[in-house]
Amino acid sequence: MTAAPLPPSSWLRVTASGLFCVPGAFHVDPTRPAERAIITHGHADHARPGHGSVLATAETLAIMRHRYPDEADRPGRMPLSFGQSVAVGDVAVKLVPAGHILGSAQVVLEFGGCRVVVSGDYKRQPDPTCSPFEPVPCDA
């Protein structure tokens, strides 16, 4: 018998710093410095300075280096290509194009038989400056 998927409310929390993924021990687009952060895109309301490790697209990391030059050489910056999956703690994390700006991504989280997509911002109209939005089937 297959176990029922774990509901997102059992492993995702809204904290003072934003959305926190408990089994991965990371925030998505944290509003305050976080030990581990996944950043959806380079706009200042999503990409902020002061994080320990940061996972984002190479383009988003480049925007962050330009915006926050004091952090340009800070260790722990990990570029992730669209479609590439990595384990962060017990969570499979994948970035998928959001179509919003250069490097913008939806964050796909898979844990406990459940898939959650955190979109950040997205745009469905064609834009030659960025990869087009890709719909992702999900549970939440």
Backbone bond lengths (Angstrom), bond angles and torsions (degrees), N, CA, C in turn:
res aa  C-N    CA-C-N  psi(-1)  N-CA   C-N-CA  omega(-1)  CA-C   N-CA-C  phi
1 M - - - 1.441 - - 1.534 108.54 -
2 T 1.314 116.96 135.15 1.462 122.56 179.85 1.517 109.53 -86.68
3 A 1.323 115.32 135.96 1.466 120.26 178.42 1.522 109.75 -69.17
4 A 1.316 115.61 147.79 1.465 120.91 176.93 1.525 108.82 -67.97
5 P 1.330 117.38 145.24 1.465 119.82 177.71 1.528 110.80 -59.67
6 L 1.321 115.55 145.61 1.460 120.13 175.81 1.530 109.06 -75.22
7 P 1.307 118.46 128.36 1.471 119.23 179.76 1.527 110.06 -66.09
8 P 1.332 117.59 144.46 1.464 120.29 -179.61 1.531 113.32 -54.54
9 S 1.317 117.31 -31.59 1.470 119.63 -179.79 1.522 112.52 -64.11
10 S 1.338 117.32 -15.60 1.463 119.92 178.93 1.530 112.41 -86.64
11 W 1.341 117.45 -12.58 1.471 119.23 -177.87 1.519 115.34 -135.29
12 L 1.318 117.86 -4.21 1.466 122.08 173.85 1.519 108.84 -116.04
13 R 1.329 116.51 136.57 1.465 121.47 -178.17 1.525 109.58 -131.00
14 V 1.321 116.09 143.00 1.453 121.27 170.12 1.518 106.72 -92.14
15 T 1.329 116.13 120.82 1.463 122.12 -178.64 1.528 108.86 -118.33
16 A 1.312 116.37 177.92 1.462 120.98 177.33 1.530 111.29 -61.21
17 S 1.336 116.97 -24.94 1.469 121.34 178.66 1.516 113.04 -93.44
18 G 1.330 118.20 -3.79 1.454 121.24 -179.97 1.516 112.32 118.32
19 L 1.328 116.15 -159.45 1.458 122.18 -175.97 1.528 110.67 -71.78
20 F 1.340 116.43 122.98 1.459 122.83 -178.21 1.518 109.66 -117.15
21 C 1.320 116.18 130.13 1.458 122.86 176.96 1.526 107.78 -98.59
22 V 1.322 116.71 109.05 1.462 122.43 -174.16 1.533 112.72 -61.89
23 P 1.354 120.25 -52.78 1.466 118.58 -176.32 1.531 114.20 -70.31
24 G 1.328 117.61 -14.04 1.462 120.93 176.39 1.513 112.45 -102.91
25 A 1.320 116.75 -12.40 1.470 123.17 -178.73 1.530 111.68 54.56
26 F 1.339 116.64 47.18 1.463 120.82 177.75 1.527 110.26 -141.30
27 H 1.327 114.47 159.17 1.462 122.30 172.52 1.527 108.80 -105.16
28 V 1.315 116.52 151.91 1.459 121.82 170.45 1.529 106.68 -105.33
29 D 1.333 116.02 124.17 1.469 122.80 -178.60 1.531 112.58 48.13
30 P 1.336 117.87 53.52 1.468 118.81 -177.39 1.525 112.66 -63.30
31 T 1.322 114.89 144.97 1.463 121.30 -179.89 1.520 112.24 -84.28
32 R 1.326 117.16 -12.81 1.463 123.61 179.11 1.523 107.74 -131.53
33 P 1.346 117.03 160.58 1.466 118.39 178.12 1.531 111.20 -53.69
34 A 1.331 115.36 133.65 1.465 122.03 -178.55 1.526 109.10 -128.47
35 E 1.325 115.92 153.05 1.453 120.51 178.20 1.529 111.01 -62.77
36 R 1.346 116.68 -43.36 1.464 122.43 177.64 1.516 108.22 -131.47
37 A 1.344 116.17 132.01 1.458 120.60 -178.92 1.525 110.53 -136.22
38 I 1.322 115.07 142.64 1.458 121.92 168.54 1.518 104.93 -114.60
39 I 1.327 116.12 125.40 1.459 121.62 -173.68 1.531 109.34 -110.58
40 T 1.342 116.06 129.09 1.461 120.46 -176.96 1.521 113.30 -77.07
41 H 1.339 117.55 -36.43 1.468 119.67 179.63 1.523 110.21 -167.26
42 G 1.343 115.15 172.60 1.447 121.27 -168.83 1.508 118.46 -82.82
43 H 1.316 120.31 2.27 1.466 120.44 176.28 1.529 110.03 -67.49
44 A 1.326 115.85 146.14 1.468 121.93 -172.53 1.522 113.97 -62.84
45 D 1.321 119.05 -22.37 1.466 119.34 177.84 1.528 112.07 -81.42
46 H 1.328 117.43 -1.87 1.466 122.50 177.21 1.526 111.45 -122.48
47 A 1.313 117.23 -39.14 1.473 123.10 -176.97 1.522 108.68 -105.08
48 R 1.305 115.64 103.54 1.460 121.34 -179.03 1.520 109.90 -116.82
49 P 1.338 117.47 159.45 1.468 120.48 -179.56 1.518 112.48 -83.21
50 G 1.329 114.79 169.56 1.457 121.32 169.76 1.515 116.44 97.96
51 H 1.326 118.11 0.78 1.460 120.54 -178.44 1.526 111.06 -77.79
52 G 1.335 115.59 154.61 1.458 121.25 172.26 1.507 108.52 -69.79
53 S 1.328 118.14 -92.09 1.463 120.90 176.86 1.525 109.45 -93.90
54 V 1.334 114.59 148.14 1.468 121.05 -178.68 1.520 108.12 -134.30
55 L 1.329 115.76 131.21 1.452 122.62 173.87 1.526 106.37 -115.88
56 A 1.331 116.59 128.75 1.470 122.34 -179.75 1.524 107.49 -165.91
57 T 1.325 116.32 175.67 1.462 118.72 174.19 1.530 108.70 -68.38
58 A 1.322 116.50 158.78 1.468 120.91 178.06 1.521 110.51 -58.71
59 E 1.323 117.29 -37.54 1.466 121.02 -179.71 1.526 111.30 -66.08
60 T 1.322 116.55 -41.76 1.468 119.93 178.20 1.521 110.35 -65.22
61 L 1.316 117.37 -41.84 1.462 120.19 177.43 1.524 110.77 -62.09
62 A 1.336 118.18 -37.93 1.466 121.32 178.02 1.529 110.45 -64.83
63 I 1.312 117.10 -41.87 1.466 120.67 177.21 1.529 109.82 -62.22
64 M 1.326 116.73 -42.44 1.459 120.35 179.01 1.536 110.93 -64.45
65 R 1.333 118.02 -39.18 1.475 120.57 178.00 1.520 110.35 -62.25
66 H 1.325 116.76 -39.60 1.464 121.20 179.23 1.531 110.58 -69.26
67 R 1.305 116.14 -43.23 1.467 121.06 -177.14 1.533 111.79 -71.75
68 Y 1.322 117.27 -35.83 1.468 122.46 -176.46 1.529 109.32 -124.09
69 P 1.342 118.73 72.96 1.473 120.65 -174.23 1.525 113.78 -61.39
70 D 1.322 118.91 -25.50 1.472 120.63 178.43 1.526 111.87 -65.54
71 E 1.328 117.24 -18.23 1.462 121.20 -178.54 1.527 112.37 -106.61
72 A 1.315 116.67 7.99 1.466 121.01 -172.97 1.525 113.20 -57.13
73 D 1.310 116.63 -38.70 1.472 119.41 -176.86 1.517 112.79 -103.91
74 R 1.300 116.83 14.07 1.459 120.44 -179.64 1.534 110.10 -65.62
75 P 1.327 118.37 133.62 1.469 119.67 179.32 1.537 111.22 -70.00
76 G 1.308 114.97 163.78 1.461 119.78 175.38 1.508 115.04 92.62
77 R 1.329 117.73 10.71 1.460 120.46 176.83 1.517 107.78 -90.96
78 M 1.337 117.26 123.65 1.465 120.57 -176.08 1.518 110.24 -124.95
79 P 1.339 116.85 112.56 1.460 118.55 175.14 1.526 110.52 -76.50
80 L 1.311 115.18 141.32 1.458 121.12 177.52 1.522 107.94 -128.36
81 S 1.305 116.91 126.41 1.460 122.10 179.13 1.524 109.58 -76.83
82 F 1.319 115.67 152.07 1.457 119.84 175.71 1.522 109.96 -56.17
83 G 1.320 116.50 133.82 1.455 122.42 177.41 1.512 114.94 86.74
84 Q 1.328 117.80 -15.84 1.465 121.71 178.62 1.523 108.48 -77.36
85 S 1.313 117.35 134.04 1.464 121.76 -179.81 1.522 109.85 -108.60
86 V 1.328 115.83 136.86 1.461 121.75 175.83 1.521 108.74 -132.11
87 A 1.317 115.56 153.35 1.463 120.52 174.76 1.523 107.87 -90.75
88 V 1.304 115.92 127.76 1.464 122.02 173.02 1.519 104.88 -120.48
89 G 1.321 115.55 104.46 1.457 119.20 -169.33 1.518 107.47 63.13
90 D 1.319 116.43 -128.53 1.465 121.23 -179.84 1.531 113.32 -96.81
91 V 1.321 117.27 12.46 1.463 122.24 -174.48 1.524 110.49 -110.55
92 A 1.329 116.58 133.39 1.464 120.84 171.15 1.521 107.30 -83.49
93 V 1.330 116.23 126.53 1.459 122.48 -177.42 1.518 108.74 -120.01
94 K 1.327 115.52 133.57 1.462 121.43 178.01 1.524 107.11 -139.67
95 L 1.329 116.41 144.09 1.455 121.24 175.62 1.525 109.08 -105.92
96 V 1.341 115.44 136.69 1.456 122.72 -178.74 1.532 107.06 -129.58
97 P 1.336 118.70 141.43 1.462 120.27 -176.94 1.533 113.70 -54.75
98 A 1.340 113.99 138.34 1.466 121.05 178.92 1.524 112.11 -106.13
99 G 1.350 118.09 -12.54 1.457 120.99 176.41 1.511 115.43 70.19
100 H 1.320 118.68 11.87 1.478 122.63 -173.45 1.527 111.89 -87.33
101 I 1.330 117.08 -56.96 1.467 123.50 175.59 1.527 107.45 -145.39
102 L 1.315 116.49 175.52 1.452 121.22 177.13 1.526 110.21 -51.95
103 G 1.328 117.52 123.79 1.458 122.44 177.41 1.510 116.13 80.86
104 S 1.320 118.07 -0.12 1.473 119.23 -177.46 1.521 110.95 -68.11
105 A 1.334 114.70 140.58 1.457 120.49 -173.57 1.524 111.85 -137.55
106 Q 1.314 114.02 149.67 1.459 121.71 164.57 1.524 105.31 -91.73
107 V 1.312 117.42 141.38 1.459 121.70 -179.81 1.526 107.42 -101.31
108 V 1.325 115.81 117.63 1.461 122.03 179.57 1.531 107.58 -99.71
109 L 1.333 115.69 120.58 1.463 122.51 -178.44 1.521 108.53 -114.58
110 E 1.325 117.07 129.35 1.461 121.11 177.24 1.518 109.14 -125.29
111 F 1.324 114.16 124.02 1.460 120.70 -179.68 1.523 109.09 -158.10
112 G 1.311 116.43 139.78 1.461 121.46 174.74 1.514 114.52 57.60
113 G 1.337 116.52 31.69 1.460 120.66 179.12 1.517 114.08 78.93
114 C 1.320 117.55 13.09 1.459 122.39 -178.17 1.525 109.62 -124.14
115 R 1.323 116.84 142.66 1.464 122.38 176.64 1.526 109.18 -116.80
116 V 1.340 114.47 126.76 1.466 122.08 177.83 1.523 107.97 -119.38
117 V 1.317 117.22 137.35 1.454 121.84 175.37 1.524 108.46 -115.45
118 V 1.330 115.45 122.76 1.461 121.71 175.13 1.519 105.84 -103.96
119 S 1.330 116.10 114.17 1.462 119.33 -170.22 1.515 114.38 -85.01
120 G 1.328 119.93 -19.17 1.461 118.22 -170.33 1.519 105.73 61.17
121 D 1.312 117.78 -120.70 1.468 122.30 171.16 1.518 106.80 -114.56
122 Y 1.315 116.78 151.70 1.459 119.58 177.79 1.510 109.68 -143.89
123 K 1.335 115.49 162.82 1.461 121.92 177.67 1.518 106.98 -143.06
124 R 1.312 116.32 129.04 1.459 120.15 -177.59 1.518 113.44 -95.02
125 Q 1.334 118.48 -12.09 1.461 121.29 177.81 1.530 109.07 -76.59
126 P 1.342 117.14 145.32 1.472 120.21 178.16 1.530 110.91 -60.24
127 D 1.324 115.96 140.69 1.459 122.31 -179.61 1.523 107.38 -146.27
128 P 1.328 118.12 117.69 1.467 119.91 -176.58 1.527 113.71 -68.27
129 T 1.334 118.36 -8.17 1.464 120.51 -177.96 1.520 113.55 -89.10
130 C 1.335 117.04 -5.54 1.468 117.90 -177.39 1.524 111.17 -152.98
131 S 1.322 114.75 164.67 1.474 120.49 176.77 1.519 109.30 -66.11
132 P 1.332 117.52 141.19 1.468 119.67 -177.38 1.528 113.39 -69.82
133 F 1.317 114.12 149.83 1.472 122.57 176.68 1.530 109.64 -54.75
134 E 1.327 115.71 137.08 1.463 121.45 176.22 1.526 108.57 -121.86
135 P 1.329 118.17 118.59 1.463 119.23 176.03 1.521 110.33 -66.14
136 V 1.331 116.30 142.20 1.461 122.35 -179.08 1.518 108.81 -127.07
137 P 1.332 118.35 119.05 1.472 119.24 174.71 1.522 109.78 -60.82
138 C 1.334 116.49 138.06 1.470 118.81 -177.95 1.522 110.18 -155.08
139 D 1.342 114.65 169.77 1.449 121.76 176.21 1.516 111.93 -91.61
140 A 1.331 116.43 -24.35 1.467 121.40 178.67 1.508 109.09 -155.92
